[in-house]
Amino acid sequence: MANDTRIRTRRKGDHTEILVLIKHPIEPEQQPDMTSKGHFIQRMDFFLNGSTVAVAELGPNIEESPLIGISVKNANKGDRVSARWVDTAGVHGEAETDVR
């Protein structure tokens, strides 16, 4: 699967929103033939200037191609933000940008 992960920042007062769009297919946990345990994004890490600011533990109820966001208080213009994710099949992706 190609790493089709996009990240964007948006300043709102003294906070900065970090929004991540992940193009990812989702396979429900329980299939009728019981041959699959599901395929979904299970973890997402958010970073500000290389330091972890949030970790999201996700589950099988997440939508296909989700938009996931957080808000951080101490991000300044020019700071580097990034996000990394991994799914149940070990596929991973990441994206980074500067705060505008």
TORKOL-4160 file (C-alpha; in steps of 0.2 Angstrom, whole numbers, padded with zeros to 4 digits, m for minus):
100
<pt num="1" X="0000" Y="0000" Z="0000"/>
<pt num="2" X="0007" Y="0017" Z="m0005"/>
<pt num="3" X="0010" Y="0029" Z="0009"/>
<pt num="4" X="m0004" Y="0041" Z="0005"/>
<pt num="5" X="m0004" Y="0051" Z="0021"/>
<pt num="6" X="m0007" Y="0070" Z="0022"/>
<pt num="7" X="m0004" Y="0082" Z="0036"/>
<pt num="8" X="m0010" Y="0100" Z="0038"/>
<pt num="9" X="m0009" Y="0112" Z="0052"/>
<pt num="10" X="m0021" Y="0126" Z="0057"/>
<pt num="11" X="m0019" Y="0140" Z="0070"/>
<pt num="12" X="m0034" Y="0144" Z="0081"/>
<pt num="13" X="m0030" Y="0157" Z="0094"/>
<pt num="14" X="m0016" Y="0150" Z="0105"/>
<pt num="15" X="m0019" Y="0132" Z="0099"/>
<pt num="16" X="m0013" Y="0123" Z="0083"/>
<pt num="17" X="m0024" Y="0109" Z="0075"/>
<pt num="18" X="m0014" Y="0095" Z="0068"/>
<pt num="19" X="m0025" Y="0086" Z="0055"/>
<pt num="20" X="m0020" Y="0070" Z="0047"/>
<pt num="21" X="m0029" Y="0061" Z="0032"/>
<pt num="22" X="m0025" Y="0043" Z="0029"/>
<pt num="23" X="m0030" Y="0034" Z="0013"/>
<pt num="24" X="m0032" Y="0017" Z="0020"/>
<pt num="25" X="m0044" Y="0003" Z="0017"/>
<pt num="26" X="m0053" Y="m0005" Z="0032"/>
<pt num="27" X="m0058" Y="m0023" Z="0034"/>
<pt num="28" X="m0070" Y="m0026" Z="0048"/>
<pt num="29" X="m0064" Y="m0037" Z="0062"/>
<pt num="30" X="m0077" Y="m0051" Z="0060"/>
<pt num="31" X="m0078" Y="m0058" Z="0042"/>
<pt num="32" X="m0092" Y="m0071" Z="0038"/>
<pt num="33" X="m0079" Y="m0084" Z="0033"/>
<pt num="34" X="m0069" Y="m0080" Z="0049"/>
<pt num="35" X="m0052" Y="m0080" Z="0038"/>
<pt num="36" X="m0047" Y="m0063" Z="0044"/>
<pt num="37" X="m0044" Y="m0054" Z="0060"/>
<pt num="38" X="m0047" Y="m0037" Z="0052"/>
<pt num="39" X="m0037" Y="m0024" Z="0044"/>
<pt num="40" X="m0037" Y="m0007" Z="0052"/>
<pt num="41" X="m0026" Y="0007" Z="0059"/>
<pt num="42" X="m0022" Y="0003" Z="0076"/>
<pt num="43" X="m0010" Y="0016" Z="0082"/>
<pt num="44" X="m0005" Y="0034" Z="0078"/>
<pt num="45" X="0008" Y="0045" Z="0086"/>
<pt num="46" X="0009" Y="0064" Z="0084"/>
<pt num="47" X="0026" Y="0073" Z="0086"/>
<pt num="48" X="0031" Y="0092" Z="0088"/>
<pt num="49" X="0049" Y="0095" Z="0085"/>
<pt num="50" X="0053" Y="0077" Z="0087"/>
<pt num="51" X="0044" Y="0075" Z="0104"/>
<pt num="52" X="0029" Y="0064" Z="0106"/>
<pt num="53" X="0013" Y="0075" Z="0110"/>
<pt num="54" X="0000" Y="0062" Z="0108"/>
<pt num="55" X="m0003" Y="0044" Z="0105"/>
<pt num="56" X="m0020" Y="0037" Z="0098"/>
<pt num="57" X="m0024" Y="0019" Z="0101"/>
<pt num="58" X="m0037" Y="0015" Z="0087"/>
<pt num="59" X="m0049" Y="0000" Z="0084"/>
<pt num="60" X="m0059" Y="m0009" Z="0071"/>
<pt num="61" X="m0073" Y="0004" Z="0072"/>
<pt num="62" X="m0063" Y="0018" Z="0063"/>
<pt num="63" X="m0069" Y="0023" Z="0046"/>
<pt num="64" X="m0060" Y="0020" Z="0030"/>
<pt num="65" X="m0048" Y="0034" Z="0025"/>
<pt num="66" X="m0050" Y="0043" Z="0042"/>
<pt num="67" X="m0046" Y="0061" Z="0046"/>
<pt num="68" X="m0039" Y="0062" Z="0063"/>
<pt num="69" X="m0034" Y="0077" Z="0072"/>
<pt num="70" X="m0027" Y="0084" Z="0089"/>
<pt num="71" X="m0025" Y="0101" Z="0096"/>
<pt num="72" X="m0008" Y="0107" Z="0104"/>
<pt num="73" X="m0005" Y="0123" Z="0114"/>
<pt num="74" X="0014" Y="0125" Z="0112"/>
<pt num="75" X="0017" Y="0125" Z="0093"/>
<pt num="76" X="0024" Y="0140" Z="0085"/>
<pt num="77" X="0026" Y="0146" Z="0067"/>
<pt num="78" X="0040" Y="0136" Z="0059"/>
<pt num="79" X="0039" Y="0121" Z="0071"/>
<pt num="80" X="0040" Y="0104" Z="0064"/>
<pt num="81" X="0025" Y="0092" Z="0066"/>
<pt num="82" X="0023" Y="0074" Z="0061"/>
<pt num="83" X="0012" Y="0059" Z="0063"/>
<pt num="84" X="0015" Y="0041" Z="0061"/>
<pt num="85" X="0003" Y="0026" Z="0060"/>
<pt num="86" X="0003" Y="0007" Z="0059"/>
<pt num="87" X="m0010" Y="m0005" Z="0055"/>
<pt num="88" X="m0014" Y="m0023" Z="0060"/>
<pt num="89" X="m0005" Y="m0030" Z="0045"/>
<pt num="90" X="0011" Y="m0020" Z="0050"/>
<pt num="91" X="0009" Y="m0007" Z="0036"/>
<pt num="92" X="0014" Y="0010" Z="0041"/>
<pt num="93" X="0014" Y="0028" Z="0035"/>
<pt num="94" X="0020" Y="0045" Z="0040"/>
<pt num="95" X="0019" Y="0063" Z="0035"/>
<pt num="96" X="0027" Y="0080" Z="0041"/>
<pt num="97" X="0025" Y="0098" Z="0039"/>
<pt num="98" X="0029" Y="0115" Z="0047"/>
<pt num="99" X="0017" Y="0125" Z="0057"/>
<pt num="100" X="0011" Y="0140" Z="0047"/>
